[in-house]
């Protein structure tokens, strides 16, 4: 082998060329065969340029959306909404999980939206998923950093276009539908659903109900649950606690839950449940042909049964935790006793069945 005019390129007696060069700490080696000096030099320059571009891409590369989503989910593991967040992340990962965070925008989300609409979900549900995507992108831009201190997303994330929302009308459950649905639910969800449909508590309040909120009312022979303002929707706005009144069915559910957990009234495997709207709930309602029935409709059902039983609007508002001007924040024993009696009207099937049939077919 003899040297040529270009360092790192040698030529054999038969005219074959070999490249063997150290460039920026990397060895470039190739047996090129019988090529000209110009062709050998061209190969060397192209290889150096190829490696330069590859190094530049590696320097500029940002983590995949799936990596950012996993970090966000880990950080949110102790939040009450962790299970809901996991659900929405599972929905979007097949479509954008393989993309770098800077590649996520309206265009790359179109296939996700189309697939969800094909599954017959609403714009509202799609928007909940998009809100989670938006949160992850914001954290990639503002919080998450690599080992050099650079953000995972080097500019503010794009504004994601939300879908038009057509909110579903409330769907109060009939007694026959309740009799079909509840036995299909897993045992722990049966108890939670029975409690929700007899108190009107929202999903997050049932899942997050704590024993420390229970206040005995000896004169009535049962308790109420006083939910702090920060832990229920209306209270966050009004700064007033929500006194949950228990009718006879709800009280029996509470009795069956005692001793299961020191903190949570409705635990699952020793932990707080994130939402009733999980795979067990969805599978049960699908089996009985009630795929459109939402967890929040349990609250609507309670309200509808109270109205059908001719409970006055102000009393319905008190039982549902709405803002009222005349009811005190904490009820005296006489108030509790009266409201328990009114709440019990919601369990008298025969008295309100006809009204429900007329009102909702």
RODO-2510 file (C-alpha; in nm, 4 decimals, decimal comma):
residues 361
     n   res          X          Y          Z
     1     x     0,0000     0,0000     0,0000
     2     x     0,1255     0,3451    -0,0896
     3     x     0,0192     0,6809     0,0413
     4     x    -0,1754     0,9204    -0,1771
     5     x    -0,2050     1,2969    -0,1768
     6     x    -0,4921     1,2786     0,0739
     7     x    -0,4119     1,1763     0,4306
     8     x    -0,5912     0,8550     0,5270
     9     x    -0,6251     0,7180     0,1723
    10     x    -0,3823     0,4572     0,0488
    11     x    -0,3524     0,2809    -0,2858
    12     x    -0,2512    -0,0794    -0,3564
    13     x    -0,0344    -0,1989    -0,6465
    14     x    -0,3497    -0,3067    -0,8275
    15     x    -0,5031     0,0404    -0,7903
    16     x    -0,7471    -0,0518    -0,5091
    17     x    -0,8103     0,2200    -0,2536
    18     x    -0,8401     0,1893     0,1247
    19     x    -0,9629     0,4606     0,3599
    20     x    -0,8220     0,4419     0,7131
    21     x    -0,8471     0,7774     0,8858
    22     x    -0,9077     0,9127     1,2375
    23     x    -1,1438     1,2113     1,2228
    24     x    -1,2510     1,3904     1,5435
    25     x    -1,1737     1,0823     1,7461
    26     x    -1,3643     0,8417     1,5209
    27     x    -1,2070     0,5892     1,2856
    28     x    -1,3237     0,5943     0,9239
    29     x    -1,2328     0,2700     0,7453
    30     x    -1,3433     0,1228     0,4143
    31     x    -1,2010    -0,0954     0,1359
    32     x    -1,3261     0,0803    -0,1735
    33     x    -1,1729    -0,1470    -0,4381
    34     x    -1,0448    -0,0222    -0,7720
    35     x    -1,1691     0,3331    -0,7719
    36     x    -1,0022     0,6562    -0,8726
    37     x    -0,8372     0,8949    -0,6287
    38     x    -1,1169     1,1437    -0,6913
    39     x    -1,3832     0,8832    -0,6112
    40     x    -1,2010     0,7799    -0,2922
    41     x    -1,1761     1,1418    -0,1795
    42     x    -1,5433     1,1947    -0,2608
    43     x    -1,6383     0,8921    -0,0491
    44     x    -1,4318     1,0239     0,2425
    45     x    -1,5866     1,3718     0,2276
    46     x    -1,9387     1,2261     0,2079
    47     x    -1,8775     0,9974     0,5049
    48     x    -1,7418     1,2846     0,7147
    49     x    -2,0489     1,4941     0,6264
    50     x    -2,2869     1,2042     0,7000
    51     x    -2,1376     1,1563     1,0455
    52     x    -2,1500     1,5319     1,1105
    53     x    -2,5238     1,5430     1,0321
    54     x    -2,5878     1,2368     1,2471
    55     x    -2,4058     1,3964     1,5417
    56     x    -2,6049     1,7154     1,4934
    57     x    -2,9339     1,5245     1,4956
    58     x    -2,8280     1,3425     1,8130
    59     x    -2,7438     1,6750     1,9782
    60     x    -3,0783     1,8299     1,8832
    61     x    -3,2894     1,5224     1,9543
    62     x    -3,5475     1,5535     2,2297
    63     x    -3,7154     1,2675     2,4196
    64     x    -4,0140     1,0963     2,2707
    65     x    -4,3617     1,1954     2,3807
    66     x    -4,3942     0,8501     2,5411
    67     x    -4,0954     0,9263     2,7682
    68     x    -4,2432     1,2613     2,8735
    69     x    -4,5826     1,1003     2,9338
    70     x    -4,4281     0,8278     3,1498
    71     x    -4,2502     1,0878     3,3621
    72     x    -4,5673     1,2934     3,4032
    73     x    -4,7649     0,9842     3,5009
    74     x    -4,5024     0,8890     3,7604
    75     x    -4,5151     1,2389     3,9086
    76     x    -4,8961     1,2195     3,9242
    77     x    -4,9145     0,8711     4,0778
    78     x    -5,0432     0,9985     4,4141
    79     x    -5,3002     1,2370     4,2677
    80     x    -5,6696     1,1395     4,2828
    81     x    -5,6870     1,1807     3,9054
    82     x    -5,3951     0,9433     3,8325
    83     x    -5,6169     0,6700     3,6907
    84     x    -5,7971     0,9152     3,4623
    85     x    -5,4653     1,0577     3,3402
    86     x    -5,3402     0,7057     3,2678
    87     x    -5,6535     0,6339     3,0659
    88     x    -5,6095     0,9405     2,8423
    89     x    -5,2379     0,8718     2,7968
    90     x    -5,3174     0,5147     2,6891
    91     x    -5,5554     0,6567     2,4291
    92     x    -5,2995     0,8893     2,2648
    93     x    -4,9776     0,6837     2,2856
    94     x    -5,0479     0,4610     1,9817
    95     x    -5,0701     0,7759     1,7692
    96     x    -4,7997     1,0099     1,9066
    97     x    -4,5957     0,8071     2,1555
    98     x    -4,3205     0,7421     1,8972
    99     x    -4,2834     1,1129     1,8098
   100     x    -4,0403     1,3583     1,9638
   101     x    -4,2263     1,6120     2,1762
   102     x    -4,1534     1,8890     1,9243
   103     x    -4,3339     1,6863     1,6567
   104     x    -4,6659     1,6832     1,8418
   105     x    -4,9163     1,9328     1,7006
   106     x    -5,2633     1,9479     1,5447
   107     x    -5,1487     1,7700     1,2314
   108     x    -4,9973     1,4717     1,4105
   109     x    -5,3063     1,4435     1,6321
   110     x    -5,5542     1,4154     1,3445
   111     x    -5,5357     1,0353     1,3275
   112     x    -5,6014     1,0146     1,7018
   113     x    -5,9116     1,2325     1,6702
   114     x    -6,0413     1,0370     1,3719
   115     x    -5,9966     0,7050     1,5530
   116     x    -6,1763     0,8301     1,8631
   117     x    -6,4689     0,9572     1,6603
   118     x    -6,4813     0,6188     1,4901
   119     x    -6,5136     0,4691     1,8403
   120     x    -6,8151     0,7000     1,8841
   121     x    -6,6712     0,9100     2,1657
   122     x    -6,7704     1,2751     2,1966
   123     x    -6,5691     1,5881     2,1312
   124     x    -6,5767     1,6483     2,5047
   125     x    -6,3989     1,3179     2,5742
   126     x    -6,1429     1,3869     2,3007
   127     x    -6,0751     1,7286     2,4524
   128     x    -5,9977     1,5724     2,7900
   129     x    -5,7250     1,3683     2,6194
   130     x    -5,5951     1,6765     2,4358
   131     x    -5,5774     1,8649     2,7648
   132     x    -5,3519     1,5929     2,9058
   133     x    -5,1314     1,6130     2,5930
   134     x    -5,1128     1,9905     2,6342
   135     x    -5,0084     1,9567     2,9989
   136     x    -4,7300     1,7111     2,9093
   137     x    -4,5985     1,9412     2,6350
   138     x    -4,6002     2,2369     2,8731
   139     x    -4,3996     2,0411     3,1288
   140     x    -4,1528     1,9327     2,8592
   141     x    -4,0979     2,3004     2,7711
   142     x    -4,0977     2,4513     3,1198
   143     x    -3,9973     2,1836     3,3707
   144     x    -3,8189     1,8840     3,2230
   145     x    -3,4451     1,9265     3,1536
   146     x    -3,1679     1,7083     3,0109
   147     x    -2,8278     1,6567     3,1733
   148     x    -2,6991     1,9838     3,0249
   149     x    -2,9894     2,1826     3,1648
   150     x    -3,1625     2,2270     2,8296
   151     x    -3,5436     2,1870     2,8202
   152     x    -3,6824     1,8762     2,6562
   153     x    -3,8916     2,1036     2,4356
   154     x    -3,6916     2,4113     2,3347
   155     x    -3,9871     2,6380     2,2610
   156     x    -4,3397     2,6951     2,3855
   157     x    -4,5669     2,4116     2,2710
   158     x    -4,8168     2,4799     1,9919
   159     x    -5,1732     2,5699     2,0768
   160     x    -5,3766     2,2527     2,0331
   161     x    -5,7149     2,3034     1,8712
   162     x    -5,9970     2,1710     2,0862
   163     x    -6,2931     1,9903     1,9327
   164     x    -6,6477     2,1276     1,9315
   165     x    -6,8298     1,9917     2,2342
   166     x    -7,1843     1,8629     2,2176
   167     x    -7,2618     1,7899     2,5775
   168     x    -7,4864     1,4926     2,6375
   169     x    -7,8159     1,5451     2,8081
   170     x    -7,8494     1,3922     3,1551
   171     x    -7,9709     1,0329     3,1535
   172     x    -8,1460     0,9385     3,4791
   173     x    -8,1506     0,5647     3,5331
   174     x    -8,4825     0,3874     3,5547
   175     x    -8,5386     0,1275     3,8267
   176     x    -8,5333    -0,1562     3,5739
   177     x    -8,2081    -0,0294     3,4247
   178     x    -8,0595    -0,0035     3,7727
   179     x    -8,1622    -0,3629     3,8386
   180     x    -7,9833    -0,4706     3,5210
   181     x    -7,6673    -0,2623     3,5619
   182     x    -7,5767    -0,2873     3,9298
   183     x    -7,5461    -0,6694     3,9519
   184     x    -7,3020    -0,6568     3,6582
   185     x    -7,0658    -0,4207     3,8399
   186     x    -6,7686    -0,5502     4,0407
   187     x    -6,8607    -0,5729     4,4111
   188     x    -6,6737    -0,2588     4,5172
   189     x    -6,8297    -0,0566     4,2331
   190     x    -7,1758    -0,1847     4,3256
   191     x    -7,1392    -0,0312     4,6699
   192     x    -7,0049     0,2947     4,5318
   193     x    -7,2779     0,3236     4,2692
   194     x    -7,5474     0,2461     4,5245
   195     x    -7,4071     0,5147     4,7523
   196     x    -7,3811     0,7707     4,4708
   197     x    -7,7337     0,7138     4,3422
   198     x    -7,8695     0,7652     4,6950
   199     x    -7,6654     1,0705     4,7923
   200     x    -7,6017     1,2510     4,4648
   201     x    -7,2297     1,2753     4,5412
   202     x    -7,0034     1,3305     4,2432
   203     x    -6,7552     1,0672     4,1308
   204     x    -6,4550     1,2380     4,2897
   205     x    -6,6379     1,2775     4,6219
   206     x    -6,7425     0,9131     4,6391
   207     x    -6,3918     0,7943     4,5471
   208     x    -6,2272     1,0369     4,7886
   209     x    -6,4706     1,0030     5,0804
   210     x    -6,2784     0,9945     5,4117
   211     x    -6,3804     0,8560     5,7469
   212     x    -6,2445     1,1676     5,9167
   213     x    -6,5278     1,3653     5,7551
   214     x    -6,7962     1,1582     5,9290
   215     x    -6,9861     1,3521     6,1963
   216     x    -7,2312     1,1576     6,4184
   217     x    -7,5744     1,3074     6,4786
   218     x    -7,6911     1,1062     6,7850
   219     x    -8,0414     1,2542     6,7857
   220     x    -8,1036     1,1057     6,4414
   221     x    -7,9194     0,7805     6,4988
   222     x    -7,6777     0,8192     6,2108
   223     x    -7,4005     1,0369     6,0718
   224     x    -7,3430     1,2933     5,8012
   225     x    -7,0234     1,3478     5,6043
   226     x    -6,8969     1,7056     5,6034
   227     x    -6,6821     1,7449     5,2911
   228     x    -6,4408     2,0423     5,3178
   229     x    -6,4771     2,3223     5,0613
   230     x    -6,1478     2,2394     4,8893
   231     x    -6,2659     1,8843     4,8201
   232     x    -6,5896     1,9477     4,6336
   233     x    -6,6770     2,1454     4,3239
   234     x    -6,9173     2,3993     4,4720
   235     x    -6,7058     2,4521     4,7822
   236     x    -6,4031     2,5605     4,5819
   237     x    -6,6107     2,8562     4,4618
   238     x    -6,8211     2,9323     4,7695
   239     x    -6,5722     2,8277     5,0442
   240     x    -6,8559     2,6364     5,2111
   241     x    -6,8494     2,2746     5,3229
   242     x    -7,0895     2,0185     5,1758
   243     x    -7,2941     1,8216     5,4279
   244     x    -7,3771     1,4865     5,2673
   245     x    -7,7069     1,3470     5,3967
   246     x    -7,7470     0,9679     5,4023
   247     x    -8,0817     0,8059     5,3373
   248     x    -8,1470     0,4526     5,4607
   249     x    -7,9765     0,2841     5,1637
   250     x    -7,6693     0,5077     5,1777
   251     x    -7,6471     0,4504     5,5529
   252     x    -7,6526     0,0738     5,5037
   253     x    -7,3687     0,1055     5,2516
   254     x    -7,1627     0,3005     5,5050
   255     x    -7,2234     0,0298     5,7638
   256     x    -7,0950    -0,2351     5,5220
   257     x    -6,7755    -0,0360     5,4534
   258     x    -6,6657     0,0079     5,8129
   259     x    -6,3368    -0,1535     5,8998
   260     x    -6,2193    -0,1917     5,5403
   261     x    -5,9687     0,0936     5,5519
   262     x    -5,8604     0,3487     5,8167
   263     x    -5,8802     0,6453     5,5786
   264     x    -6,0914     0,5782     5,2703
   265     x    -6,4564     0,4777     5,2858
   266     x    -6,4392     0,3062     4,9449
   267     x    -6,0887     0,1602     4,9072
   268     x    -5,9736    -0,0806     4,6399
   269     x    -5,6897    -0,3155     4,7342
   270     x    -5,5857    -0,0837     5,0127
   271     x    -5,5759     0,2349     4,8065
   272     x    -5,7980     0,5230     4,7023
   273     x    -5,9864     0,4674     4,3786
   274     x    -5,9166     0,7315     4,1150
   275     x    -6,2540     0,7110     3,9398
   276     x    -6,5548     0,4843     3,9155
   277     x    -6,5361     0,5225     3,5385
   278     x    -6,2845     0,2428     3,4944
   279     x    -6,2759    -0,0710     3,2831
   280     x    -6,5052    -0,2576     3,5237
   281     x    -6,7695     0,0150     3,5004
   282     x    -6,7452     0,0442     3,1224
   283     x    -6,7599    -0,3313     3,0637
   284     x    -7,0661    -0,3680     3,2882
   285     x    -7,2665    -0,0922     3,1215
   286     x    -7,1732    -0,2268     2,7756
   287     x    -7,2990    -0,5726     2,8678
   288     x    -7,6438    -0,4411     2,9588
   289     x    -7,6759    -0,2005     2,6664
   290     x    -7,6139     0,1205     2,8626
   291     x    -7,2891     0,2339     2,7004
   292     x    -7,4170     0,5946     2,7055
   293     x    -7,4730     0,5946     3,0829
   294     x    -7,2087     0,7968     3,2675
   295     x    -7,1023     0,7910     3,6320
   296     x    -7,2277     1,1493     3,6662
   297     x    -7,5733     1,0288     3,5635
   298     x    -7,5985     0,8603     3,9047
   299     x    -7,6160     1,2117     4,0473
   300     x    -7,8744     1,3118     3,7868
   301     x    -8,0774     1,0047     3,8783
   302     x    -8,0851     1,1008     4,2462
   303     x    -8,1920     1,4558     4,1570
   304     x    -8,4616     1,3262     3,9208
   305     x    -8,6040     1,0876     4,1783
   306     x    -8,6178     1,3639     4,4376
   307     x    -8,8031     1,5874     4,1935
   308     x    -9,0395     1,3058     4,0980
   309     x    -9,1081     1,2509     4,4698
   310     x    -9,2066     1,6200     4,4925
   311     x    -8,9136     1,7271     4,7102
   312     x    -8,8971     2,1070     4,7021
   313     x    -8,6264     2,2720     4,4921
   314     x    -8,4498     2,4272     4,7912
   315     x    -8,4363     2,0915     4,9684
   316     x    -8,3075     1,9233     4,6533
   317     x    -8,0354     2,1866     4,6360
   318     x    -7,9394     2,1192     4,9971
   319     x    -7,9229     1,7438     4,9379
   320     x    -7,7126     1,7887     4,6233
   321     x    -7,4730     2,0403     4,7770
   322     x    -7,5794     2,3323     4,5599
   323     x    -7,5462     2,6913     4,6761
   324     x    -7,8446     2,8044     4,8822
   325     x    -7,9102     3,1307     5,0567
   326     x    -8,1219     3,0128     5,3458
   327     x    -7,9690     2,6819     5,4579
   328     x    -7,6880     2,6932     5,7160
   329     x    -7,3510     2,5384     5,6370
   330     x    -7,3846     2,2803     5,9147
   331     x    -7,7304     2,1459     5,9845
   332     x    -7,8847     2,1065     6,3253
   333     x    -8,0228     1,7649     6,4217
   334     x    -8,3744     1,8731     6,3222
   335     x    -8,2503     1,9759     5,9760
   336     x    -8,0668     1,6465     5,9319
   337     x    -8,3714     1,4443     6,0375
   338     x    -8,5949     1,6290     5,7941
   339     x    -8,3497     1,5957     5,5057
   340     x    -8,3008     1,2241     5,5746
   341     x    -8,6772     1,1803     5,5482
   342     x    -8,6787     1,3689     5,2173
   343     x    -8,3798     1,1724     5,0843
   344     x    -8,5629     0,8506     5,1685
   345     x    -8,8320     0,9454     4,9198
   346     x    -8,5805     0,8685     4,6442
   347     x    -8,5880     0,4976     4,7349
   348     x    -8,9652     0,4537     4,7229
   349     x    -8,9928     0,2942     4,3838
   350     x    -9,3648     0,2512     4,3482
   351     x    -9,4471     0,6103     4,4397
   352     x    -9,2253     0,7669     4,1765
   353     x    -9,2023     0,5021     3,9045
   354     x    -9,5016     0,6373     3,7121
   355     x    -9,3665     0,9921     3,7211
   356     x    -9,0315     0,8756     3,5882
   357     x    -9,1952     0,6852     3,3047
   358     x    -9,3970     0,9861     3,2009
   359     x    -9,1019     1,2239     3,2230
   360     x    -8,8379     1,0069     3,0566
   361     x    -9,0277     0,7418     2,8660
***
